[in-house]
Amino acid sequence: MDLFNLEGIYSLALEPENQIDFDHWMSQEGVVDYLEDEAKEEYIIIYSSLPHTFIHSVLIPNVEPNDEVLKDLQKWSYNPFSSWGLTCSSDDAWVEPPLSSSGSETLKTGEQIVFGRSFEGINNNQSYYELNQKLAHVLDIHFVPERRSWCKLDDHGDMLDVFKILEIDGLPKNETGTIICAKKEVLSEYLGVENLTLIRMFDFTRYKSGNFSGWDNSRESVDFGSSASIYGSLSIAPGIGSYSRGFQLIELSLPKEHIVNRVWGRPVDKEPKKYCAYIAHDWKNKDITEISCDPTCLSNYFTKSDLPFEITPAFFKPEVLSKYKSDRAKYKLDSRSVSCRASWHLETFDVNSTGQVHTYLIYLSRLPYEEQLHWKQYNEKPKAPLSERAIKTDFEGQFYEKYDPLPSLKRKLDKLHSEGVHWWVLRDENAPDKVHYPYTDSKDEWAEEILNLDQLLVEGLQEKWLRKKAKALGCNPDARLRALKLLETILVGIDFEEEHAREIMSPFHVVHNLRSILKGHTSGTEAENERKNALKEHGSFRKHFEKICSDCDESVEIIAEAFKEK
């Protein structure tokens, strides 16, 4: 079914007002076509409870649909609110499985997909639904309440609705309904592994609302349609109504070879993986040219070949990383790597002296093709060599020990958090991962990183504890003082010179004031002046941010040591 167009399902559930349309609707001529066409869609209805419409699906072992099996399946008498149950005789007790009372010997061997539940203790006994746990675990899907879906992450790290609940409102006479549909591509893996077939049981009952007193003996029963996969009967009482009852066998299982290839990361179809070509520095052949990142076009140190090395570097505009800052729930950007949740991982990158991002062709080859295209649009010729750090770590195999202020500051704050100090707390476990250097010349990126740093560092100060500590030292702080001034007052109270205490706290004030200016609602001329000053004094937003982080790092170390001694 089309999740964004429910017109088809409405045609099954809504009773036409016009008599001619009603007579055609009552004939149920379009039901077979609808079921067949809907089974070909991206999502397939697993359960539907609407006026005049009932559909319920289960999984059964692959069977040969001979006359005996078809006759047995016609006996179905089942709905999703039947479940595991405790059964007792006069002298014994046992657990009955969900499909034991389905009315069909074939169905008894199957698996229920959706379980309807209700509980008088909550929500006025409102019904809710659970998914077969075995199926959910095998497919690694999880219920996400705000999406009303059991979801997983797709190959690009995006949320994918696998089983989705649709609550249908606005029906005539204030009636409501529920539809649960499944993404066939995902469900088919489970059916393929377990050798199962999907069976959809259906019941369509149509009559004139407000003018129906029951079925008389004039109704005629005929086979339902002429489909090779739909079996059932249709009874029509002229001028009164009709009802159909039957089932649809749907073969969805995916070949196991396809499943094995997907799990092992091999191509699942005949199409080979695609690779982008990048302008790169082929230092092996002393050339700057466009080179494919296809591993077959590259070589390693141990192979004699004229092909470029796997670690041939390609260079990119710094904007290539902006995408990964814009969705921090999906992407994890570290100081030298970037990854997409449940999808891909770029092992390493770095930034050279001109601000270009660089990485190696072999790592780009491991990205999905769509991600390779993202990097390609920012590809450019090198403006400077690789960073000093990359040369040291990637080629010389040595640790890079040069001071880097932001990672150093994060390590100190992490230590404060692990030690459980009282004067500062980590308010958000994800806050350190949100703070990065500004990579581009964008003032918005610069302002955003100032905000992230302030939220990590300054908002972590515990004002109540600091005020209590200041009072304990006999400082008698003004009631209007906030965390930064309280911390300065405490430093003076533990024998720091006033000027020295002011200098120690100055970086904190710089960060907090910049946040107010750059991210405040009234930012304007003052923010523009700060931008100009930052570029004038430091040459780039990154250099300016490095200076702030260095100053804050030094102040945190002094404060931590001072408090440790008291």
SVG drawing of the C-alpha trace seen along z (x, -y; Angstrom):
<svg xmlns="http://www.w3.org/2000/svg" viewBox="-35 -48 93 82">
<polyline fill="none" stroke="black" stroke-width="0.4" points="0.0,0.0 1.0,-3.6 1.5,-5.0 0.8,-8.5 -2.3,-7.7 -5.0,-5.7 -7.6,-6.2 -7.5,-2.5 -8.2,-1.2 -10.9,-3.8 -12.6,-2.4 -13.0,0.9 -14.2,-0.6 -16.4,-3.5 -20.0,-2.8 -21.1,-4.9 -24.1,-7.1 -25.2,-6.9 -27.4,-3.9 -25.6,-3.0 -22.2,-3.2 -23.5,-1.2 -24.7,1.6 -21.3,1.8 -19.5,1.6 -21.8,4.4 -20.8,6.6 -17.2,6.6 -15.9,6.7 -12.8,4.7 -11.7,6.6 -9.7,9.2 -7.9,6.7 -7.2,4.5 -5.7,7.4 -3.5,8.5 -2.3,5.0 -1.7,4.1 0.5,7.2 2.9,5.8 3.4,2.5 6.5,1.5 4.4,2.0 1.8,4.7 -1.2,4.8 -0.6,7.2 -3.7,6.3 -6.7,4.1 -9.7,3.4 -12.0,0.9 -15.7,0.7 -16.8,3.5 -13.1,4.7 -11.1,7.2 -7.6,8.5 -5.3,10.5 -2.0,12.2 0.1,15.0 3.1,17.0 2.8,20.6 5.4,23.2 5.7,23.4 3.0,25.7 1.7,27.1 -1.8,25.4 -3.6,28.7 -7.3,29.2 -6.9,30.6 -4.8,27.7 -7.0,25.1 -10.1,26.7 -8.4,26.7 -7.4,23.0 -10.9,22.1 -11.8,23.1 -9.9,20.2 -11.5,18.5 -9.0,16.2 -7.9,12.7 -4.8,11.1 -6.3,10.8 -5.9,14.6 -2.6,15.3 -0.6,17.5 -3.0,18.7 -3.1,20.8 -5.5,23.7 -6.7,25.9 -8.6,29.2 -10.0,30.5 -6.6,31.9 -4.0,30.4 -2.8,27.1 -0.8,26.2 0.1,23.3 -1.7,23.2 0.2,21.5 -1.5,18.6 -2.7,20.4 -3.9,23.6 -7.6,22.4 -7.4,21.0 -9.7,23.6 -7.2,24.9 -4.6,27.6 -2.3,25.8 -2.6,22.5 -1.7,24.3 1.8,24.9 2.3,21.2 3.5,18.1 1.5,15.1 2.9,11.7 0.9,9.1 -0.6,9.6 -3.5,7.4 -3.5,6.6 -5.6,4.7 -5.3,4.0 -8.1,2.5 -5.5,0.8 -4.4,-1.7 -5.9,-4.0 -9.5,-2.9 -8.7,0.6 -7.6,-0.8 -6.2,1.8 -2.5,1.8 -0.3,4.1 2.9,6.1 5.1,7.7 6.2,11.3 9.4,11.1 11.3,13.8 10.6,11.8 11.5,8.5 14.8,9.8 15.9,11.6 15.1,8.5 16.7,6.2 13.7,3.9 12.5,1.8 9.3,0.0 9.7,-3.8 6.6,-5.4 6.7,-8.8 6.8,-7.0 4.2,-4.4 6.5,-1.9 8.9,0.9 12.0,-0.5 15.6,0.3 18.4,-1.8 18.9,-1.4 22.2,-1.3 22.5,-5.1 21.8,-5.3 18.2,-6.7 15.2,-5.5 13.2,-2.9 9.6,-2.0 9.4,1.8 6.1,2.4 3.9,-0.7 0.7,-1.3 -1.8,-3.7 -4.7,-4.9 -7.6,-5.9 -9.8,-8.7 -12.5,-10.8 -14.6,-7.9 -18.4,-8.3 -20.4,-8.0 -17.1,-8.8 -15.8,-5.3 -12.1,-4.6 -9.9,-1.9 -6.4,-0.5 -4.0,0.7 -0.7,2.4 1.5,2.7 5.0,4.2 7.9,3.4 8.1,6.4 11.8,6.1 12.6,6.6 9.9,9.1 11.0,11.2 14.3,12.0 12.6,13.6 10.4,15.6 13.3,16.7 15.4,17.9 12.4,19.7 10.9,21.1 7.5,19.4 4.6,18.1 2.4,15.1 -1.3,15.9 -3.8,13.0 -7.2,14.0 -9.9,11.5 -13.6,10.8 -15.4,8.0 -19.0,7.5 -21.1,4.9 -24.6,3.7 -26.7,0.6 -26.1,-1.1 -29.2,-1.9 -31.3,0.4 -29.9,3.9 -32.0,6.4 -30.0,9.5 -29.4,12.0 -32.3,13.8 -32.3,17.1 -32.1,15.4 -28.3,15.0 -26.2,16.9 -22.6,18.1 -20.0,18.2 -16.2,18.7 -14.4,15.5 -12.8,14.2 -10.4,16.1 -7.1,15.3 -4.4,18.0 -3.5,16.8 -6.8,15.8 -9.3,18.4 -12.7,17.9 -16.4,17.4 -18.7,14.5 -22.3,14.4 -24.6,11.8 -28.2,11.0 -29.6,8.7 -30.7,5.4 -29.4,6.2 -25.7,6.7 -22.8,9.1 -20.0,10.8 -16.8,12.5 -14.5,14.6 -11.3,16.2 -7.5,16.0 -4.6,14.9 -1.3,16.8 1.6,14.5 5.1,15.8 7.6,13.1 10.6,15.2 14.0,13.9 16.5,16.5 19.0,17.4 21.9,16.6 20.7,13.0 20.5,12.9 24.0,14.4 25.5,11.9 23.9,9.0 25.1,10.1 28.7,10.5 28.6,7.2 28.8,8.7 26.7,7.3 23.1,8.7 22.4,8.2 24.4,8.5 25.3,4.8 28.9,4.4 29.6,1.7 30.2,-1.7 33.2,-3.9 34.0,-7.6 37.2,-9.0 38.9,-11.9 41.6,-14.4 44.4,-13.0 48.1,-13.3 49.6,-10.2 52.9,-10.5 54.0,-7.1 54.0,-8.3 54.6,-12.0 51.4,-13.2 48.2,-15.1 45.4,-13.5 41.9,-12.0 42.1,-8.4 39.3,-6.0 39.0,-4.8 38.1,-1.3 40.4,1.0 41.2,2.8 42.7,-0.4 45.0,-0.7 48.0,1.2 49.8,1.6 53.5,1.5 54.0,5.2 52.7,5.4 54.9,4.4 52.7,2.3 52.4,-1.1 49.0,-1.6 48.7,-4.4 49.0,-3.4 45.9,-2.7 46.8,-5.5 46.9,-8.0 45.5,-11.2 42.6,-13.2 41.9,-16.8 38.5,-18.5 37.0,-21.8 36.3,-21.9 32.6,-22.2 32.6,-18.5 32.4,-18.0 29.5,-20.4 26.9,-17.7 28.1,-15.6 27.6,-18.5 24.1,-19.1 22.7,-15.8 24.5,-14.7 22.0,-11.9 22.9,-10.2 26.6,-11.0 29.4,-10.9 32.2,-13.3 35.5,-12.7 38.6,-14.8 40.0,-12.4 37.1,-10.1 33.5,-10.2 30.8,-7.5 27.2,-7.0 25.1,-5.0 24.7,-1.3 26.1,-2.1 29.6,-3.2 32.8,-4.5 35.6,-6.7 38.7,-5.6 40.6,-8.8 40.8,-12.3 42.8,-15.4 43.1,-19.1 46.2,-20.6 47.7,-24.0 45.3,-25.7 42.2,-24.1 41.7,-21.4 40.3,-18.1 42.2,-15.1 41.8,-11.4 43.0,-8.3 41.4,-6.7 41.1,-3.3 39.0,-4.6 36.8,-6.5 36.2,-3.2 34.6,-1.7 31.9,-4.4 28.5,-3.8 28.5,-5.2 26.0,-8.0 28.5,-9.1 31.4,-9.0 29.4,-11.4 29.0,-13.7 32.8,-13.9 33.4,-14.2 31.5,-17.5 34.0,-19.1 37.1,-17.5 39.9,-19.9 43.6,-19.9 45.9,-20.1 46.9,-23.5 49.4,-22.3 50.9,-19.0 49.3,-16.6 49.0,-17.8 52.0,-17.2 49.9,-15.0 48.9,-12.7 52.5,-12.3 53.6,-11.4 50.8,-8.9 49.9,-7.5 53.3,-7.2 55.9,-7.3 53.8,-5.2 54.5,-7.4 52.4,-9.1 51.6,-12.7 52.4,-14.6 52.0,-18.2 49.5,-20.0 45.9,-20.2 43.8,-22.4 40.3,-21.1 41.0,-17.3 43.1,-18.3 40.2,-20.3 37.8,-17.5 40.1,-15.0 40.3,-17.3 36.5,-17.6 36.1,-13.9 38.4,-13.4 36.4,-15.8 33.2,-13.9 34.8,-10.5 36.1,-11.9 32.6,-13.2 33.7,-16.7 31.0,-18.9 31.8,-22.2 31.3,-21.0 29.1,-18.3 28.6,-16.9 25.0,-17.8 24.7,-16.0 26.6,-12.8 26.6,-13.8 27.9,-17.4 31.6,-16.6 30.9,-15.0 29.0,-18.1 32.1,-20.4 34.4,-20.6 36.7,-23.1 35.1,-25.3 36.3,-23.9 35.0,-26.5 34.8,-30.3 31.1,-30.2 30.3,-32.6 27.2,-30.4 29.4,-27.4 31.7,-29.4 28.8,-30.7 27.4,-27.2 30.7,-25.8 30.9,-28.7 27.4,-27.7 28.4,-24.1 31.5,-24.9 29.5,-27.2 26.9,-24.4 29.7,-21.9 31.9,-24.1 30.0,-27.0 26.6,-25.4 28.4,-22.5 29.3,-24.8 27.2,-24.0 25.9,-27.4 24.2,-26.1 27.3,-24.3 29.5,-27.3 27.3,-29.6 27.3,-27.3 31.1,-27.0 31.6,-30.7 29.5,-31.2 31.5,-28.5 34.7,-30.4 33.2,-33.5 33.1,-35.4 29.4,-36.5 28.7,-36.6 26.1,-39.0 22.8,-37.2 22.9,-38.4 26.2,-36.7 26.0,-33.8 28.3,-30.8 31.2,-32.5 31.5,-35.3 30.9,-32.9 33.8,-30.7 36.0,-33.8 35.0,-34.8 35.9,-31.3 39.3,-31.5 39.9,-34.8 38.6,-33.1 41.3,-30.3 44.1,-32.9 44.3,-33.7 45.1,-37.3 42.0,-39.1 43.7,-40.0 44.9,-36.4 41.4,-35.0 40.0,-37.4 42.5,-36.2 41.7,-32.6 38.0,-33.2 38.5,-35.4 38.3,-32.6 35.0,-31.4 33.6,-34.9 34.9,-35.2 33.0,-32.0 29.8,-33.0 29.8,-36.5 30.5,-35.4 27.6,-33.0 25.2,-35.7 26.4,-38.0 26.6,-35.5 23.6,-33.4 21.4,-36.0 18.1,-37.2 19.5,-40.7 22.8,-39.8 23.8,-42.4 26.5,-45.1 28.2,-43.7 28.3,-40.2 29.7,-41.5 32.4,-43.4 33.3,-40.2 33.6,-38.3 35.9,-40.9 38.1,-41.0 38.4,-37.2 39.5,-37.1 41.8,-40.1 43.6,-38.8 43.7,-35.1 43.3,-34.8 40.6,-32.2 37.7,-31.1 39.5,-27.8 42.6,-29.6 40.4,-31.9 38.6,-28.8 41.9,-27.1 43.0,-30.1 39.8,-30.1 40.1,-26.3 43.7,-26.7 42.9,-29.4 39.9,-27.5 42.1,-24.3 44.7,-26.1 42.0,-27.7 40.3,-24.3 43.6,-22.8 44.3,-25.6 40.9,-25.5 40.8,-21.7 44.2,-21.7 43.1,-24.5 39.9,-22.8 41.7,-19.5 44.0,-21.0 41.1,-22.5"/>
</svg>
